Amino acid sequence: MIKIFLLSVLIIAIAIALLSIRVILLKNGTMKSQHIKDNAYLKSKGIHCVIDQDREERGSGDGLAAPDAVC
């Protein structure tokens, strides 16, 4: 039981270290945004966030969902 727990903690620690290399090594390093709206390739293909697509379809520019929208 202890071996499995320690192995799990080690694997998680390694994963966190690998994910944070960019933040640690670069001066003023930051994590890249994973949101669709920040991806240049998807923008060039005309793909954007589902929330923006929904807003376009509804014709609402105020950013609010329609009153009859179901969450």
Order of alpha helices (4+ residues) and beta strands (2+ residues): alpha-alpha-alpha-alpha
